[in-house]
C-alpha cells in the first residue's frame, strides 16, 4: 500500500452517521500487512436483507462463490447477520483450500457471534494465488464481536485497503414515506479495475426496510452508470463484490416489497449518489494516477455502442500515457475509436480536450491553438469528448492517466 496519498483525493471526508442495526469492528490479523488493520466485521440485526453483484470473471475467488451461494440459498428472502472482509489476500485461485478457508472463517464468526454460517457473507482482496491462512481470524474474531459498535465506517474503509492511498466512504439520506433513511457506503479499489458488474469491493448499508428482491433490482440498475462506468487498467478482478444490506432500523419506515414501488424514488437517487461518489473516488485513486479523466461519447448509434467506444478510449495505454504527458494527442483517440468495433465515420468525427475542440470532421480543427490546449492539459481533471455524428447514443466513463508509478506499484506488488 502506498504511503503517499493520491493528489486527486477528495478534499473533504464526510461525517458517516451510524446506521441502526449495524455494528462494526476492525482488527489486525497480520494476514499480509504489518502494523495496520486488515479484517473488518460488520454485525447486522435480525431481519437484515441482502443483495449483491459480483465479477463476471470466469475465475472468481472463493468468497465470491460463497456469497453467490448465500444469496441463491436465500432467494427472495436473502438475509444477513454478518459480513467478514479481509485485505492482503484475495483467496482466489486457491482451489479446495480456498473453499475450506471460507467455511472455516464462517464457522469462527458463527460461534463468536452466535449466528448461522448461512447468514454470514465473506469478501477478500489482495494477492491472487496464495492460500489464505484462515486461522488468523481465530485470534481476532472474539475480540471483533466484543468490540463491535455503531458507526466506524471510516475505520472499516481503512481495513479493506490494499494499494489504495485513501479510504473511500460516502453517505446520503432519503425519504421513504414519512421516514428519513440513511445510505452509507465504503469501497476499496485502485488497480485491476475494469468492472463488468460492480467494482473491487464495496459494501452499502441502509436502515431502510426493503425486501431482498427490491434491493437486488435497484442494485442491478444503479451499477450500470456508476461502478460499471469506471476503468483504471482494463483488468477485471477475480474478487469484485458489491453487497448491500438493509436493516429496517429506521423509525417509522414502511417495508417495501417491490423495486418499482414509487415510494423508492428518492431512495434510488440516494443509492445512485453513493455509488457514483464511491466509483469516482476509485478513479481518483487509480494506481499512480495524477489525472482524473472523464470521457464522454455522443452521437453514437446507441448508448451501448457509446459505452464500448468510451471504454476503448479509456483503456488505451497510448491515450492514457498521452494524458499523463499532458499531450492532447487526438490521433490516439481516433485510433481507440476505430478499434472499438462499433459504427464510426472518420469524416464525421470531432474531439474535444478540456472543452476545446481539437479535431473536427475527420481533421485537425482549423482553429486549433496548441498553447490553449497545453494549459487545459495541465489541470488535474481532464474532460475528453468525442462526437460521432451518427445518432443519439451517449455515454460517460471515468478513468485516470497511466504513469510510471503504476508500473512501479505493480512491478513489485508481491515482493
Secondary structure as GFF3:
##gff-version 3
##sequence-region A 1 415
A	DSSP	beta_strand	22	27	.	.	.	ID=ss1
A	DSSP	beta_strand	39	44	.	.	.	ID=ss2
A	DSSP	beta_strand	49	54	.	.	.	ID=ss3
A	DSSP	alpha_helix	62	74	.	.	.	ID=ss4
A	DSSP	three_ten_helix	75	77	.	.	.	ID=ss5
A	DSSP	beta_strand	82	89	.	.	.	ID=ss6
A	DSSP	alpha_helix	95	113	.	.	.	ID=ss7
A	DSSP	three_ten_helix	117	119	.	.	.	ID=ss8
A	DSSP	beta_strand	120	127	.	.	.	ID=ss9
A	DSSP	alpha_helix	135	138	.	.	.	ID=ss10
A	DSSP	alpha_helix	141	147	.	.	.	ID=ss11
A	DSSP	alpha_helix	153	159	.	.	.	ID=ss12
A	DSSP	beta_strand	168	176	.	.	.	ID=ss13
A	DSSP	beta_strand	179	188	.	.	.	ID=ss14
A	DSSP	beta_strand	201	206	.	.	.	ID=ss15
A	DSSP	alpha_helix	212	222	.	.	.	ID=ss16
A	DSSP	three_ten_helix	227	229	.	.	.	ID=ss17
A	DSSP	beta_strand	241	246	.	.	.	ID=ss18
A	DSSP	three_ten_helix	262	264	.	.	.	ID=ss19
A	DSSP	alpha_helix	265	284	.	.	.	ID=ss20
A	DSSP	beta_strand	292	300	.	.	.	ID=ss21
A	DSSP	alpha_helix	303	314	.	.	.	ID=ss22
A	DSSP	alpha_helix	317	324	.	.	.	ID=ss23
A	DSSP	alpha_helix	330	339	.	.	.	ID=ss24
A	DSSP	three_ten_helix	346	348	.	.	.	ID=ss25
A	DSSP	beta_strand	350	353	.	.	.	ID=ss26
A	DSSP	beta_strand	356	360	.	.	.	ID=ss27
A	DSSP	beta_strand	363	364	.	.	.	ID=ss28
A	DSSP	alpha_helix	370	377	.	.	.	ID=ss29
A	DSSP	beta_strand	381	387	.	.	.	ID=ss30
A	DSSP	beta_strand	393	400	.	.	.	ID=ss31
A	DSSP	alpha_helix	404	411	.	.	.	ID=ss32
###
